[in-house]
Structures are given as structure tokens and as C-alpha cells.
Amino acid sequence: MEKIKPLLPTLKEKKRYVVYEVITTSCKKSDYSREILNNCKRFLGVLESAKAGIMHVLFNKEKQRGVVRVSSKYMNKLKLSLMFIKQLDEEDALIKSIGVSGTLRKAKEKYVAG
């Protein structure tokens, strides 16, 4: 049996970490990640959502900020789908894209923790 060779780094999919903030008028929920991913899937469709590799990474309850991992090719489409979200958990909400980073550590340091 032949051993499967690993992918070269140049052939791997490049990913970006998009940091967003949830702005609501009513009480703060602990985590909106599932609803945000479902809304993005509804906007992009199942096939494009799978190609984009959208994955929720973390959510900071105090600052109401979260991080989503996405393919670099679909970063703008993800930002657009976040912009179209008007309600979360049947309450008015606005989702603002704060920034983008190439590494999770930098995204946490610069946007979430800071």
C-alpha cells in the first residue's frame, strides 16, 4: 500500500477570521452563533456555504463579539450575509463586521479581547 502524501501549503485553502459585533436593544443572550450561521446558510445557500467553509470559532458574552472562520474567497460574501441579518431570536439586531485577520490569535488580541 502506498502512503498518501500530505497537501503542499500552496494547495491548501487559505482562511480568514472575521470578527463581528452583535448590537441589540433588549437583553443580551449568551451566544448567537447558531442563529448567525443559520442566517448565513440561508443567504448563501447550502452549497456555497459548504464551499466557504464557514465555522463559528468563539463568542465573547461581555462584548457581544464573535469570530467566524471562512475561506478567503468567500470573505466578502460572509460580510454581506452578516449585514442582512435584521433579527436574532425574534428581537431586532444589527450585526457589524469589526475586522478581519489571517490568524485566530491576532483576531482575538486585536478585536475580541482588546
C-alpha positions as CSV (number, residue, x, y, z in Angstrom):
1,M,0.0,0.0,0.0
2,E,1.2,3.5,-0.9
3,K,1.2,6.2,1.7
4,I,-0.9,9.3,0.9
5,K,1.3,12.4,0.7
6,P,0.1,15.5,2.6
7,L,-1.0,18.6,0.7
8,L,1.5,21.2,-0.1
9,P,1.0,24.5,1.8
10,T,0.4,26.3,-1.5
11,L,-2.5,24.0,-2.3
12,K,-4.3,24.4,1.0
13,E,-7.3,26.6,1.3
14,K,-6.5,30.0,2.8
15,K,-8.8,31.0,5.6
16,R,-9.7,34.3,7.3
17,Y,-11.2,35.1,10.7
18,V,-14.0,37.7,10.5
19,V,-14.8,39.4,13.8
20,Y,-18.3,40.7,14.3
21,E,-20.3,42.5,16.9
22,V,-24.0,41.9,17.8
23,I,-25.9,45.1,18.6
24,T,-29.4,44.6,20.2
25,T,-31.8,46.9,22.1
26,S,-33.1,44.2,24.5
27,C,-31.3,41.8,26.9
28,K,-28.1,40.2,25.8
29,K,-28.2,36.5,25.1
30,S,-25.1,34.4,25.9
31,D,-24.5,33.1,22.4
32,Y,-25.9,33.9,19.0
33,S,-23.6,31.7,17.0
34,R,-26.1,29.0,15.8
35,E,-28.6,31.7,14.6
36,I,-25.9,33.6,12.8
37,L,-24.6,30.5,11.0
38,N,-28.2,29.5,10.0
39,N,-28.9,33.0,8.6
40,C,-25.6,32.9,6.6
41,K,-26.5,29.5,5.3
42,R,-29.9,30.8,4.3
43,F,-28.4,33.7,2.4
44,L,-25.5,31.9,0.7
45,G,-27.3,28.6,0.2
46,V,-26.2,25.2,1.3
47,L,-23.7,24.6,-1.5
48,E,-21.9,27.9,-1.3
49,S,-21.9,27.8,2.5
50,A,-20.1,24.4,2.3
51,K,-17.6,25.8,-0.2
52,A,-17.0,28.8,2.0
53,G,-16.2,26.5,5.0
54,I,-18.0,28.8,7.4
55,M,-17.3,27.8,11.0
56,H,-18.0,29.7,14.2
57,V,-14.9,29.8,16.4
58,L,-15.7,31.8,19.6
59,F,-18.1,34.4,21.2
60,N,-17.4,36.9,23.9
61,K,-20.5,37.5,26.0
62,E,-19.4,40.7,27.7
63,K,-18.5,42.5,24.5
64,Q,-21.1,40.6,22.3
65,R,-18.3,39.9,19.8
66,G,-17.6,36.7,17.9
67,V,-15.2,35.2,15.4
68,V,-16.2,33.2,12.3
69,R,-13.7,31.3,10.1
70,V,-14.2,31.5,6.4
71,S,-12.3,30.8,3.2
72,S,-10.6,33.9,1.9
73,K,-12.5,33.7,-1.4
74,Y,-15.9,34.0,0.4
75,M,-15.0,36.6,3.0
76,N,-16.9,39.4,1.3
77,K,-20.0,37.2,0.8
78,L,-19.9,36.3,4.5
79,K,-19.7,40.0,5.5
80,L,-22.7,40.7,3.2
81,S,-24.7,37.9,4.7
82,L,-24.0,39.3,8.2
83,M,-25.1,42.7,7.1
84,F,-28.5,41.3,6.0
85,I,-29.4,39.8,9.4
86,K,-32.0,42.0,11.0
87,Q,-33.4,39.8,13.7
88,L,-31.9,37.3,16.1
89,D,-34.0,35.2,18.4
90,E,-37.1,37.3,17.4
91,E,-35.6,40.6,18.6
92,D,-34.2,43.4,16.5
93,A,-30.5,43.1,16.0
94,L,-27.7,44.6,13.9
95,I,-24.5,42.7,13.2
96,K,-21.5,44.8,12.4
97,S,-18.3,43.4,10.9
98,I,-15.4,44.7,13.1
99,G,-12.4,43.4,11.3
100,V,-10.6,40.5,9.5
101,S,-7.4,38.7,10.4
102,G,-5.4,35.9,8.9
103,T,-4.7,34.2,12.3
104,L,-7.1,33.4,15.2
105,R,-4.6,34.7,17.7
106,K,-4.4,38.1,16.1
107,A,-8.1,38.3,15.8
108,K,-8.6,37.6,19.5
109,E,-5.9,40.1,20.5
110,K,-6.8,42.9,18.3
111,Y,-10.6,42.8,18.2
112,V,-12.2,40.5,20.8
113,A,-10.0,40.8,23.9
114,G,-8.7,44.3,23.4
